Amino acid sequence: MRYRVTVEGRVQGVGFRPFAYRLAQKLGLGGWAQNTGAGAEVEIEGERERLETFLQRLKTELPPPGRVERLGVREIPSQGETAFRIRASAGGEKRAIILPDLAACSDCLGEIFAPQNRRHRYPFTNCTHCGPRYSIIAALPYDRPQTTMKAFRLCPDCQREYDNPEDRRFHAQPNACPQCGPQVEFWNSAGECLAQGEAALSLAVKTLELGQILAVKGLGGFHLWVGAGDENAVARLRERKRRPHKPLAVMFPDLTQIQGNCEVTPEAEDLLTSPAAPIVLLPKKSDSNLASNLAPGIGELGAMLPYTPLHWLLLTDFPRPVVATSGNGRGEPICIDNGEALTRLGEIADGFLVHNRPILRPVDDSVTRIIDGRPQVLRRGRGYAPLPLPRGQSGPTLLAVGGHLKNTVALALKDQIYLSQHIGDLDNPETEAAFEETVESLSRLYGAVPQKIIHDRHPDYQSTTYAQGQSAPTFGVQHHLAHVLAVMAEHRLQPPVLGLAWDGAGWGLDGTLWGGEFLRIEAAQWYRVAHFQPFPLLGGAQAMREPPRVSLALLNCFDWEDLPPALQNHFTPQQLSQLQILYQRRLNSPLTSSVGRLFDGAAALLGLVGKISFEGQGAMLLEAQIGGLETEEAYPFALDAFPILSWRPWIEALAQDPAPLNLKAAKFHNTLINLALQVCRRQGLKQIVLSGGVFQNRYLLTRLIRRLQGLDFQVYWPQAVAPNDGGLALGQIAAADRYDLD
């Protein structure tokens, strides 16, 4: 008998065809396998029992990261074929899953550290199980001529590997060796090449040893490296990058050094050593020997392991932790081109370790953490993007353009949703250009022409402006609805659901800035069933940069002598008089119900922050104050104005509380948890969704999950998709599929 089998899933760039070849040979079957635009296709011929065994093992034994998600099988006339072969790729509808860039596998690492191996210390060693994918592919199917490796002609030895179905490098599209592949060079800040190959690596290590800043071109763009134990070098990097306080990620040479500086659970270890190899946020040990200015005032550290052969070689020669932060200026996208890096990073880096393998699209490191024993993605990038999520139904082709901050975009094709990598905040021309290029690139890869474009309802978002400038029909989705629907889409939830959408701000249906919302999701409609009492942001966006202004509005106090001591240093009597006019007349003072801004106000009241240098700084400092304190103490609150939830009693209590700082910080968090529990009980829905940037707070999220579960609620939170605005695009697609937006 003979079957024609269509295969969909993670089957390109993972060694699927050689796997099918070897399996067919073991079973004595004939036929062929090839890549297609939708995945792969196989024709297989032999005895029925062996054919069924082939199909079963095809689904269950394909090594990771490959995964067969769907098989279509039909019987066709037999041809008497007894040998199995691999055919050239075919075209057709473009639906194949593009794999993310993956960390170097153990086999490849073994080769680069084996002195007798021909790839000894070669920085671009890879195989079908690892290496670049999404960052180098230009078109489907995933074949070498359609990647940035097309310029590198395989040498005879690499060609034999590439052509041999028994070799793990069979059709490994980025396959290369020192004779035929990409090479590294060390440049000074003027762009002059000072060394190549091993000499370039030596100069890079010397740069680090001198306490200087090294720009390193990796898989999805440039990093900026300095020794993570060198406080002066870290301070210099912060000054040049204009990043005074935001935490810096650290790359460690090995897991043992991470364990020496951070608390590492078995789940976190699995995440650190996974093929995605993301940054993992870990509690920092008090006796850590790293620089104190890596994450000032914050008890967590973003840790990762080397994930390319180049990283492994550098950290073998410089066996100490290094800061490995994105290679960009403040608010800009990560650099991917050598010349661009010289221009944009020339005043930051002292030296450049570059290579000549082009990167087609910027892909930042992913940021993750463990919540309730399960991984949670906070920034979706290398290792995860652009893996699709199931759509739950087959529908029209849709493009969702996300929000303004932490932007991602999503493309819905038939029954899959392809979510892009993290793009960034659309505050400057460079990031706007990266946003438009990502939209165009994702659409081009899949040959997609959107029938509708979905965007946030905020009229001033750059993503909204872009969407409304296109020819396709556009539809707006309320910001917090998108947050809740993103979690429902990820977990395949059906209404009714009560969603808690707590964040910094999103455009509300009443023209105010929402951010402390309880949304009831029904099959055909949704409702805002409760929200925090709105308060004015004195000076608009300036209040978001200066949390003491939020504190003034919360307290309605503009007499300098009556201010809490922590606020007196921030204002003169004249400034208070001017701000009081803004408050009373509502001049440039939009109303908000934002829980994120409540965190800002509380952090300022406790003297933790004045002007902030990055979003969420106040909330992170407030959470960090709790430390290991265990308490159920909280401030009083009342629901007598329901559905409006007053913060006034507990903010005033916080301002007057003589308790230690850690206890006041814990009581603030516990009050929010208690209030949320009361509203959930009052609504009476069993399915609870927690989403929005505020739920990046580990203490708040973990304790609220456990308290809700203790009351027999079914609790869901973002795991594969970011809880912040990086998840909006998924929620926008879900809204378009669920509700009639016409």
Buried (B, 14 or more C-beta within 10 A) or exposed (E): BBBBBBBBBBBBBBBBBBBBBBBBBEBEBBBBBBBBBBBBBBBBBBEEEBBEBBBEBBBEEBEEBBBBBEBEBEEEEEEEBEEBEBBEBEEBBBBBBBBBBBBBBEEBBEBBBEEEBEBEBBBBBBBBBBBBBBBBBBBBBBBBEBBBBBEBEBBEEBEEBBEEBEBBBBBBBBBBBBEBBBBBBBBBBEBEEEBEBEEBBEBBBBBBEEBBBBBBBBBBBBBBBBBBBBBEBBBBBBEBBEBEBBBBBBBBBBBEBBBBBBEBEEBBBEBBEBBBBBBBBBBBBEEBEBBEBBBBBBBBBBBBBBBBBBBBBBBBBBEBBBBBBBBBBEEBBBBBBBEBBBEBBBEBBBBBBBBBBBBBBBBBBBBBBBBBEEBBBBBBBBBBBBBBBEBBEEBEBBBBBBBBBBBBBBBBBBBBBBBBBBBBBBBBEBBBEBBBBBBEBBBEBBBBEBEBBBBBBBEEBBBBBBBEEBEEEBBBBBBBBBBBBBBBBBBEBEBBBBBBBBBBBBBBEEEBBBBBBBBBBEEEEBEBBBBBBBBBBBBBEEBBBBBBBBBBBBBEBBEBEEBBEBBBEBBEEEBBEBBBEBBEEEEBBBBBBBBBBBBBBBBBBBBBBBEBBEBBBBBBBBBBBBEEEEEEEBBEBEBEEEEEBBBBEBBBBBBEBEEEBBBBBBBBBBBBBBBBBBBBEBBEBBBBBBBBBBBBBBBBBBBBBEBBEEEEBBBBBBBBBBBBBBBBBBBBBBBBBBBEBE
